[in-house]
Amino acid sequence: MNDQATTGSRLPTTIPDYLAQLRAALHDADPAMVQDALYDAEEYLRSELAAQPGRSEAEVIADVAGSYGAPEEVAEIYRETEITVNRALRTPSAGAAPVRQGAVVASGMAAATGSVAPPPSPAPKPRGVLARFFGVALDARTYGALFYMLLSLATGIFFFTWVVTGLSLSLGLLVLIIGIPVAVLFFGSVRGLSLLEGRLVEALLGERMPRRPAYTDRSRSWLQRIGDMFTDGRTWLTLLYFVLMLPLGIVYFTIATTLLSISLGFIWAPVAALISPEYVGIHIDGTQMLPLWITPLLAVVGMLLLFATLHLARGIGRLHGMMAKHLLVRL
């Protein structure tokens, strides 16, 4: 039975009304998914309305509700798709028991036929402290976060320079008529760069970010939409994010390069001792302060420091992903 009938909600008659009902149906969903859903729905509704110029907007939307789906139906489809994609892309934990394909198929057939599904596989045993500590090396998100930390210096310099240059030109040229289109182009570019940064954050840090541009109400005039661009708080939060990326990028890059250099240098110490023992150890005024037999212990310390660095990189990646989600996504 159609959800419109079961819930008793009225059928939308305009595109903004349809999108408002879709947003309400997704009120507790991920904000990035809501942004994608609103953009996709508006694109589809606008294309259907343009393809049927002789019909009213209410008639087209009534037909769309039967093909594309009512807002509640579309919201449910997006929720199910999001769950499926997250399960497919989720990196299995080290030591976790893999899910057998046959068990998944059997479970799906049991759900479809109404028969009793086979008992689920027993949950994997919790891993010990050492397994969790060294298992970070098997997590692909760890290396993504580490690469993001190394890349953040370049992206931070670019974002900071773009914002400072764009704001300076926009404010400086406002006394001239050319200043208005320059400001509009700058703020439009900021929205495009935020989408690009979101894709980078999702790919490397694993935080769900928008895959579509922010939804704009196209029923409003272009002057009103330009005004919305300047009054939207998300625009200014995006500018704040880009400015913060410079100091954060310096900190991330410094932490990553320093800890990696120290840990890898310690790990290399025994090999360096075999090649040129006179240059191994800590030297002060040309005097060697550590004996050569200490170098294996340095290698152990370097290995532990390397895995601690990987844990730190993954933690920084999670925190930065949360910050990017809060500043770049329209809630």
Beta strands, then each sheet from edge to edge (+ up, - down):
strand 1: 283-284
strand 2: 287-288
sheet 1: 1+ 2-
end
